[in-house]
Amino acid sequence: MEIMPSAMKFEKEKGKLHGELDLAGVAYKPDGSIAARLSDAVKLEFDSQQQADAFLKTPYHYQNQFDIAPGHYTFRIAFSSDSSGTHGFGKVEMPLTIDPWNGQTLSISGLALSHDAHPASDLAAGLDVSLLEGPRPLVSRGMEAVPAGSPQFHAGEPGYFYFEAYEPLLAAAKPDAPPPVVGMRVRVLDRASGQQKQDTGFRSVGIYEQPGNPVIPILSTLPVANLPPGAWRLEVSVIRQTGDPVVRTTDFDIN
C-alpha cells in the first residue's frame, strides 16, 4: 500500500532524526474469527530536517507477505507513527480471496499491478524463487516487479503486471516429449461499458516456462501508454491447446 506520512513525528537522537511506522494487520473469516495476523515496525532515520521534510511530502510504499489458507476474508491493516497510536493513525480494509488449487488442473494466480520492474538480484534471478526464505519476490526471466500499492497510473507512464500460471503437465512431461502448449491472452476493457479497447490474441508463454516446473511466472507490460484517462479493467486468460481458458481480472485507473 501507499501511505502518506505527512503526520509522522521525528525525534532527534545522537544527531539524527528518528521515526517509526507501526503496522498491524488482521485477516477475518466471514464469521468474524481471525485467520491470520501480521505486525511490523518500520524504523526511519534521516541526517537532516530537509531529508525528513522531503520524505513527508511523498507517499511511502509499504509491502509485506503472510501465509493464509484458501478462503474468503476481510483484511484490515492499521498503522500509526508511534507505538501509542496517537499520531498519524489510519487504517484500510479490502476483501481477500484465496482460491483452492489441487495441483491437478491448469490455474492462474491473481494479477499484481506494478509501477516498477527492474533487474532482479543475482540470487533471486538465478534460483526458483519458491525456494527462497522470507518474502518471495515477483521474478520472471530475471526481472522483478514491485507490486503497486495503488491501481492509479498516470497517462504516459510505464506500467506492468505480474502473475503466475500453474500447469501440472509441465512437471509430468517426459524429457524427450514436447511440453504442453500454454497460451495467454490480454484484453483491456472499458470498466463502465465493457467495450474492448485492446486485445493481444492468444500467444504462447513458452519463453517463461522452466523445464519440469509447473509454475510459469509471467511479467508483462501494462498497455497504459496508448490508453486515455479513465477507468479500465485488465483481463488475462490462460489456456491449453484443449480445454477452456482460466481468466483473471483486475481494475486500474489512468489519471
C-alpha positions in Angstrom: 0.0 0.0 0.0 0.9 3.7 -0.3 1.0 5.6 3.0 1.0 9.4 3.1 3.4 10.0 6.1 2.8 13.7 6.5 1.6 13.3 10.1 4.7 11.4 11.2 6.8 12.9 14.1 10.6 12.6 14.3 12.7 12.8 17.4 16.4 13.8 17.4 18.7 11.2 18.8 22.5 11.1 18.5 22.5 13.8 15.9 19.9 12.1 13.6 16.1 12.3 13.2 14.4 9.0 14.1 10.8 8.0 13.3 8.8 4.7 13.4 5.8 3.4 11.5 3.9 0.7 13.3 1.6 -1.6 11.4 -0.8 -4.3 12.5 -2.9 -6.4 10.0 -5.7 -9.0 10.6 -7.5 -11.2 8.1 -11.0 -12.1 9.3 -13.1 -15.0 8.2 -16.8 -14.4 7.3 -17.8 -15.4 10.8 -15.6 -12.7 12.3 -12.9 -15.1 13.6 -9.2 -14.4 12.9 -7.4 -16.4 10.2 -4.1 -14.6 10.1 -2.2 -11.7 11.7 0.8 -9.6 10.8 2.7 -6.9 12.6 5.6 -4.8 11.6 7.6 -1.7 12.7 9.4 0.3 10.0 12.2 2.4 11.5 13.3 5.5 9.7 16.4 7.6 10.1 17.4 10.9 8.5 20.5 13.0 8.8 18.8 16.4 8.4 15.4 18.1 8.7 15.5 18.7 5.0 15.6 15.0 4.3 12.8 14.3 6.7 10.6 17.0 5.2 11.2 15.6 1.7 10.1 12.1 3.0 6.9 13.5 4.5 5.8 15.0 1.1 5.7 11.8 -0.9 3.8 8.5 -0.5 5.7 5.8 1.4 5.5 2.4 -0.4 4.9 -0.5 2.1 4.7 -4.2 1.3 4.6 -7.4 3.3 3.6 -11.1 2.8 1.8 -13.6 5.0 0.5 -17.1 4.6 -3.2 -18.0 4.7 -5.4 -20.9 3.8 -7.8 -20.8 0.8 -11.0 -18.9 1.6 -12.8 -15.6 1.6 -11.6 -13.0 4.1 -11.7 -9.3 5.0 -8.2 -7.9 5.5 -7.7 -4.8 7.7 -4.4 -3.1 8.4 -3.9 -0.2 10.8 -0.8 2.0 11.0 0.4 4.8 13.2 3.6 6.9 13.5 4.2 5.9 17.2 3.6 2.9 19.4 0.8 4.7 21.3 -1.2 5.1 18.1 -2.0 8.7 18.9 -0.1 10.2 15.9 -0.8 9.7 12.3 -3.3 6.9 12.8 -5.0 5.3 9.8 -6.5 2.1 8.6 -7.6 0.4 5.3 -9.7 -2.6 4.5 -10.1 -4.8 1.5 -11.7 -8.2 0.6 -9.2 -11.0 0.1 -10.0 -14.3 -1.7 -7.6 -17.2 -1.9 -8.8 -19.8 -4.4 -8.1 -23.5 -3.7 -5.9 -25.5 -6.1 -5.4 -29.2 -6.1 -2.3 -29.2 -8.3 -4.1 -31.2 -11.0 -5.6 -28.5 -13.2 -4.5 -25.5 -15.1 -4.8 -22.5 -12.9 -3.7 -18.8 -12.6 -2.9 -16.5 -9.7 -4.2 -13.1 -9.1 -2.8 -10.2 -11.1 -0.3 -7.9 -9.4 -0.1 -4.4 -10.9 3.3 -2.6 -10.8 4.8 0.8 -11.5 8.3 -0.6 -11.3 10.1 -3.5 -12.9 13.9 -3.8 -12.7 16.6 -6.5 -12.9 16.3 -8.9 -10.0 19.2 -9.5 -7.7 21.6 -12.3 -8.7 20.2 -14.6 -6.1 16.6 -14.1 -7.0 17.3 -14.3 -10.7 19.3 -17.5 -10.5 17.0 -19.6 -8.3 13.5 -20.9 -8.2 12.0 -18.1 -6.1 9.7 -20.6 -4.3 12.9 -22.0 -2.7 14.0 -18.6 -1.2 13.5 -17.9 2.5 11.5 -14.9 3.7 9.4 -12.7 1.4 9.1 -14.0 -2.1 10.0 -11.6 -4.9 7.9 -11.5 -8.1 10.5 -12.5 -10.6 10.2 -13.5 -14.2 13.1 -14.0 -16.7 15.5 -12.1 -14.4 13.1 -9.1 -13.9 11.5 -8.3 -10.6 8.1 -6.5 -10.3 7.4 -4.3 -7.3 3.7 -4.7 -6.6 1.9 -1.3 -6.7 0.2 0.0 -3.6 -2.5 1.7 -5.7 -4.1 0.9 -9.0 -3.7 4.5 -10.1 -1.5 5.2 -13.1 -0.7 8.5 -14.9 -1.1 8.9 -18.6 2.1 8.1 -20.4 4.0 6.5 -17.5 5.1 2.8 -17.7 3.1 0.1 -16.1 3.5 -3.7 -15.6 1.6 -6.7 -14.4 2.8 -10.0 -12.9 1.0 -13.3 -12.5 1.8 -17.0 -12.3 0.2 -19.8 -14.4 0.2 -23.3 -12.9 0.4 -26.1 -15.4 0.9 -29.5 -13.7 1.5 -31.2 -17.1 4.9 -29.4 -17.3 6.1 -31.3 -14.2 4.8 -34.6 -15.6 6.2 -34.1 -19.1 8.9 -36.6 -20.2 12.3 -35.2 -21.2 12.0 -36.5 -24.8 8.4 -35.3 -25.2 7.3 -31.9 -26.3 6.0 -29.8 -23.4 2.3 -28.9 -23.4 1.5 -25.6 -25.2 0.1 -23.0 -22.9 -1.1 -19.6 -24.2 -2.2 -16.3 -22.8 -4.4 -13.5 -24.0 -4.6 -10.0 -22.6 -7.5 -7.7 -23.0 -8.2 -4.2 -21.7 -11.9 -3.3 -21.3 -13.7 -0.1 -20.5 -14.9 -0.7 -17.0 -18.2 1.1 -17.4 -19.4 -0.2 -20.8 -17.4 -3.4 -21.1 -16.2 -2.3 -24.5 -12.9 -3.9 -25.6 -10.1 -1.4 -26.1 -7.2 -3.7 -26.7 -6.7 -7.4 -27.4 -3.4 -9.3 -27.9 -5.0 -12.5 -29.0 -3.6 -15.8 -27.7 0.2 -16.3 -27.8 2.5 -18.9 -26.4 4.0 -18.4 -22.9 6.8 -20.9 -23.7 9.6 -18.2 -23.1 8.5 -18.0 -19.5 8.5 -21.8 -18.8 11.2 -23.6 -16.8 11.8 -27.3 -17.6 10.0 -29.6 -15.1 8.5 -26.6 -13.1 4.7 -26.4 -13.1 4.9 -22.7 -12.2 5.1 -20.2 -15.0 6.0 -16.7 -13.7 5.0 -14.0 -16.2 5.8 -10.3 -16.2 4.3 -8.2 -19.0 3.8 -4.6 -19.9 0.5 -3.0 -18.9 -0.7 -1.2 -22.0 -1.3 2.2 -20.4 0.8 4.3 -22.8 -1.9 4.1 -25.5 -5.0 4.5 -23.2 -6.7 7.8 -22.4 -7.6 8.7 -18.8 -10.4 6.6 -17.5 -11.5 3.5 -15.6 -10.2 0.3 -17.1 -10.2 -3.5 -16.5 -7.3 -5.8 -17.3 -8.4 -9.3 -18.3 -5.8 -12.1 -18.6 -6.7 -15.6 -19.9 -4.5 -18.7 -19.9 -5.4 -21.8 -21.9 -4.0 -25.1 -23.0 -4.3 -26.5 -26.6 -7.5 -28.1 -25.4 -9.9 -27.0 -22.7 -11.5 -23.8 -21.5 -9.4 -20.7 -20.6 -8.8 -19.7 -17.0 -9.5 -16.0 -16.6 -8.4 -13.3 -14.0 -9.3 -9.6 -14.0 -8.2 -6.6 -12.0 -9.2 -2.9 -12.3 -6.9 0.1 -12.8 -7.4 3.8 -13.4 -5.5 6.3 -15.6 -5.4 9.9 -14.5 
